[in-house]
Amino acid sequence: MACFTPFGLPNQSSKTCRVDAHVDNSTLFYAWEGQGCCNQTVNGVVKLLFEATLELNISLQLELLPSGENPANAPSRCVSDNNVMLGPRLWSLLQNTYGGQRAIPLISWP
């Protein structure tokens, strides 16, 4: 795997190598695979990445990985103290007191 500097570009020890990266961002994946993107910012990032791979002779292979299978997302999938919901009675009280009959509730109910 390439070693990246704080500026995001691989350092000199990464020259002439292959980098396999799993990504869960389909926009980046398809832009990198040559399908482009309507977002010019994404296209600019892909262009910079492409120029860096050319300069350093890096073969960058991306594989699209569903977010649910991405090990980097594991901490957000576990139950914690932050995963609490209001009970129906308290929700109703708050909605009646502050939310009324608005089309968009002030507090969301999953």
Buried (B, 14 or more C-beta within 10 A) or exposed (E): EBEEEEEEBBEEEBEEBEBEBBBBBEBBBBBBEEEEBEEEEBEEBBEEBEEBBEEBEBEBEBEBBEEEEBEEEEEEEEEEEEEEEEEEEEBEEBBEEEBEEEEEBEEEEE
